[in-house]
């Protein structure tokens, strides 16, 4: 009997232990599970809000210890959206052009905040004979990538000068080239002008003797030109806590930049040097910073007109972007 009682006691203790272990595992799964947030951005000045939020630890602070942050840098908006399509990026900063182009084909992506307005210029190459936008007739103009925000901005500027791109039946040849390569293209006289983001516009003026055709407050929609926005996948937005935490960090970074422009520039210079091994010239950064506005605001009319231009260019089958913009969490 004693042996049987001891056996029952052993089984009972073992059973309780198993239950306790199951309960602990369940608690860890529900409350202690580590989540990943994959943040994407470009290594340039117009993505300053993301860079500052990373460097100041705002994302870590907002998400807390149970969330791990992964970052991915890309060279252009097309690559950003492709990474988002394969779930290599959950949320981050990108130009509105590539974002809306992908949205029309797949409703899984949303614009949830502004980041930077302006930050792009139109520059003519030395010896090109281009003195005004109308002189681009028959010329070759560099853009970062087909369908990019600067591509769309250029098409608006051309339309206002009664010109069109060759791909739309006009006379202006749009040539896709990495912004960092544009100065060489100017010097080698391979292009006549460039629609580019900062600090490359300043570089073209000062290292390749370029002439500013349209400054940032004149190019396309001027100060309302939406250059960079926060984009997120639908499945990321389903987690309201993570989405709000990201935007809290983003807003904090925007406010810090607005209040501390000089320190913010230093942060970007250091971050990009650590990332690429190259140090931006402080004068270039100062000049570029004077040509942009860091903001969470979004001009929805501008985004819609961008979609209309993309449709005219044949980049998208429809300019219906209803549902693309969701500022509910931002507000």
Secondary structure, 3 states (H helix, E strand, C coil): CHHHHHHHHHHHHHHHHHHHHHHHHHHHHHHCCCEEEEEEEECCHHHHHHHHHHHCCHHHHHHCCCEEEEEEEECCHHHHHHHHHCCCCCEEEECHHHHHHHHHHCCCEEEEEEEEEECEEEEECCCCCCCCHHHHCCCEEEECCCCCHHHHHHHHHHHHCCCCEHHHCCCEEEEECCHHHHHHHHHCCCCCEEEEECCHHHHHHHHCCCEEEECCCCCCCHHHCEEEEEEEEHHHHCCHHHHHHHHHHHHHHHHHHHHCHHHHHHHHHHHHHHHHCCCCCHHHHHHHHCCEEECCCCCHHHHHHHHHHHHHCCCCCCCCCCCCECCCCCC
